[in-house]
Amino acid sequence: MNLFYNRCPISSIDDALGLYKQSEFASPTRSTVPLVSLLKHGEDFWNRIAKSLGTVEDSDELHLEYELKPPKGQGTASHTDIMLIQRNRMVAVECKWTEPPYEKVAHWLTQGDSPENRREVMGGWLSLLQSHAHKELQIDQFGSAVYQTVHRAASACATGRKPTLAYIQFCPLPNGAEVCSTLRYDLEYLYTLLGTPDKFPVWLVEVVVKTTDGFEQIRNLAKGVPATSQAVRKALCDGPLFEFEDFKLHRIVGDRSRCP
């Protein structure tokens, strides 16, 4: 498999550690930490997940932090955690662990200095999704959708290949508690807005992790400081921070009765 950080070729996951922004490792409980550990120390487990998503172990390209600028308007690029690119397929993979819910489209549209530009940006994302949707997409129908899920899904549609969207939810939480998340609901809602297109599968992957002694040594580090980022990167280089025990794959189905 050919590895990339965004579109820059790299030879190993270790090479990517120095390319991530410092903030990605400024907390040991960000989802980037189990994600990198999964790719670095759990390759066989990752290959099982990728195969379940319809890819093969020798996928042509794996891109970390894959960037896509909005096709219309002026806005921040979408940064997908992993983009798997094959000859005929694009699989966008986003990861979650302790992150709080992201903002809805309706709220996002009201932010910034130019609401007109934000509507243009949103329209650009929908233009990528339109060719794979089973209904006409209109901005005002997406107010209750999570903005991140929209542009992550759009990123999978950017090259004309067959798109797939997958969200990985690591569980349990670092304190052992169950994950209480609206993620599945949010994905179902997005899929419904797209008209439940059977050729654009959307997945939720629940990955059960168990922390190792290596993680316990960094668990309580202060968040948001450079020293923590350095310590987390070193811990990822030194050895496994997690044991990956099992995963459950959920194919997202929509509910057209919820469609606005």
C-alpha positions in Angstrom: 0.0 0.0 0.0 1.2 3.5 -0.9 1.1 5.8 2.1 0.6 9.6 2.0 0.2 12.4 4.5 -2.4 14.4 2.6 -0.9 14.2 -0.8 2.8 13.9 0.3 4.2 10.4 -0.1 5.6 8.9 3.2 7.4 5.6 3.8 5.8 4.8 7.2 3.3 5.8 9.8 6.3 7.1 11.9 7.0 9.6 9.1 3.4 11.0 9.6 3.9 11.6 13.3 6.1 14.6 12.5 3.7 16.0 10.0 0.6 16.2 12.1 -0.2 19.5 13.8 1.0 19.7 17.4 -2.6 20.0 18.5 -3.5 16.5 17.3 -1.4 15.0 20.1 -1.9 17.7 22.7 -4.3 15.4 24.5 -3.8 11.6 24.9 -7.5 11.1 24.5 -8.0 12.6 21.1 -9.1 10.0 18.5 -5.9 10.6 16.5 -4.1 8.7 19.2 -5.9 5.3 18.9 -6.1 5.9 15.1 -2.3 6.2 14.7 -1.8 3.3 17.1 -4.2 1.2 15.1 -2.3 1.8 11.8 1.1 1.4 13.4 0.6 -1.4 15.8 -2.6 -3.1 14.7 -2.1 -3.5 11.0 -3.9 -6.9 10.8 -6.8 -5.6 12.7 -7.0 -2.5 10.5 -6.9 -4.7 7.4 -9.9 -6.6 8.7 -11.8 -3.3 9.1 -10.8 -2.1 5.6 -11.8 -5.4 4.1 -15.2 -5.2 5.8 -15.7 -1.8 4.2 -15.2 -3.3 0.8 -11.6 -2.5 0.2 -8.7 -5.0 -0.2 -5.6 -5.2 1.9 -3.4 -3.8 -1.0 -5.6 -0.7 -1.5 -3.7 1.5 -3.9 -3.3 4.5 -1.6 -3.9 5.4 2.1 -3.9 9.2 2.8 -3.8 10.5 6.3 -5.3 14.0 6.9 -6.6 14.1 3.3 -7.5 17.7 2.4 -10.2 18.9 0.0 -10.9 22.6 -0.5 -14.6 23.6 -1.0 -15.3 23.5 -4.7 -17.3 26.8 -4.4 -16.8 29.8 -2.2 -13.9 30.6 0.2 -13.7 28.3 3.2 -11.6 25.8 5.3 -10.6 22.6 3.6 -12.1 19.3 4.8 -9.5 17.2 6.5 -10.5 13.5 6.4 -8.7 11.3 8.9 -8.1 8.5 6.3 -8.9 8.5 2.6 -8.5 5.1 0.9 -8.2 5.5 -2.8 -8.5 2.6 -5.2 -8.9 2.5 -9.0 -12.7 2.7 -8.8 -13.3 3.7 -5.1 -12.9 6.4 -2.6 -13.5 5.5 1.1 -13.5 8.4 3.5 -12.8 7.3 7.1 -13.3 9.6 10.1 -12.5 8.6 13.7 -14.1 9.6 17.0 -13.3 8.8 20.6 -13.9 11.6 23.2 -14.7 14.4 20.9 -18.0 16.3 21.6 -20.7 16.6 18.9 -19.9 19.0 16.0 -22.1 21.9 15.0 -25.1 21.6 12.7 -25.3 23.2 9.3 -27.9 25.8 10.4 -25.5 27.1 13.0 -22.5 27.0 10.8 -24.3 29.0 8.1 -24.8 31.9 10.5 -21.1 32.2 11.5 -18.4 34.4 9.9 -18.6 37.7 8.2 -20.3 36.5 5.0 -23.4 34.4 5.2 -23.6 34.5 1.4 -20.2 32.9 1.1 -21.1 30.2 3.6 -24.1 29.3 1.5 -21.9 29.1 -1.5 -19.4 26.8 0.3 -22.3 24.6 1.4 -23.7 24.6 -2.1 -20.3 23.4 -3.3 -20.2 20.4 -1.0 -23.7 19.5 -2.1 -22.7 19.8 -5.8 -20.2 16.9 -5.1 -22.9 14.8 -3.4 -25.6 15.5 -5.9 -24.4 13.0 -8.6 -24.6 10.2 -6.0 -27.8 11.3 -4.3 -31.3 9.9 -5.1 -33.0 13.3 -4.7 -32.4 16.9 -5.4 -30.3 18.4 -2.7 -31.2 21.8 -1.3 -29.2 23.7 1.3 -32.2 24.6 3.5 -33.0 20.9 3.9 -29.6 20.3 5.6 -30.0 22.6 8.6 -30.2 19.8 11.2 -27.3 17.8 9.6 -23.9 17.8 11.2 -21.7 20.0 9.0 -18.7 17.7 9.3 -20.5 14.7 8.0 -21.6 16.7 4.9 -18.1 17.7 3.8 -16.5 14.4 4.8 -19.1 12.6 2.6 -18.5 15.2 -0.2 -14.8 14.5 0.0 -15.4 10.8 -0.9 -17.2 12.1 -4.1 -14.6 14.4 -5.3 -12.8 12.3 -7.9 -15.7 10.5 -9.6 -14.9 7.2 -8.1 -17.5 5.1 -6.2 -17.8 6.7 -2.7 -18.0 5.2 0.7 -18.2 7.0 4.0 -17.3 5.4 7.3 -17.0 6.7 10.9 -15.0 4.7 13.4 -16.1 5.1 17.0 -13.5 3.9 19.5 -15.0 2.6 22.7 -15.3 2.5 25.6 -14.2 6.0 26.8 -10.9 6.3 28.5 -12.5 6.1 31.9 -14.3 2.8 31.0 -17.7 4.4 30.5 -19.9 3.5 27.5 -19.9 6.0 24.6 -23.1 8.0 24.6 -23.1 9.5 21.1 -25.5 10.8 18.5 -23.1 9.7 15.8 -25.3 6.9 14.4 -28.4 9.1 14.4 -26.4 11.9 12.6 -25.2 9.4 9.9 -28.7 8.1 9.5 -30.0 11.6 9.1 -27.4 12.5 6.5 -28.1 9.3 4.6 -31.8 10.0 4.6 -31.1 13.5 3.2 -29.2 12.0 0.3 -32.2 9.8 -0.5 -30.6 6.6 0.9 -28.5 5.9 -2.2 -27.6 2.2 -2.2 -24.5 2.8 -4.3 -23.1 5.2 -1.7 -22.8 3.1 1.5 -22.3 4.7 4.9 -21.0 2.8 7.8 -20.5 3.1 11.5 -17.6 1.0 12.9 -17.5 0.5 16.7 -13.9 -0.5 17.6 -13.4 -1.9 21.1 -10.1 -0.9 22.6 -8.2 -1.8 25.8 -5.5 0.6 27.0 -2.0 -0.7 27.7 0.6 0.3 30.2 2.0 2.6 27.6 -1.2 4.6 27.5 -1.5 4.6 31.3 1.8 6.4 31.5 0.4 9.3 29.4 -3.2 9.2 30.4 -3.1 12.1 32.9 -0.8 14.5 31.0 -2.0 18.1 31.0 -4.0 18.9 27.8 -3.1 21.6 25.4 0.6 22.0 26.1 3.6 21.2 23.8 5.2 18.8 26.3 2.1 16.6 26.1 2.2 16.5 22.3 5.9 15.5 22.4 5.2 12.8 25.0 2.3 11.3 23.1 4.3 11.2 19.9 7.1 9.4 21.7 4.7 6.9 23.3 3.2 6.1 19.9 6.7 5.4 18.6 7.8 3.3 21.5 5.0 0.7 21.5 1.3 -0.2 21.4 -0.9 2.1 23.4 -4.0 -0.1 22.9 -5.1 -3.6 22.3 -7.8 -3.8 19.6 -10.2 -6.4 20.8 -13.2 -6.4 18.4 -15.2 -4.3 16.0 -18.8 -4.2 15.0 -19.9 -2.9 11.6 -23.2 -1.2 11.2 -24.5 -0.4 7.7 -26.4 2.9 8.0 -30.0 2.9 6.7 -32.1 6.0 6.4 -35.7 6.8 7.4 -37.5 8.8 4.8 -40.1 9.8 7.2 -37.5 12.0 8.9 -36.6 13.8 5.6 -37.5 17.5 5.6 
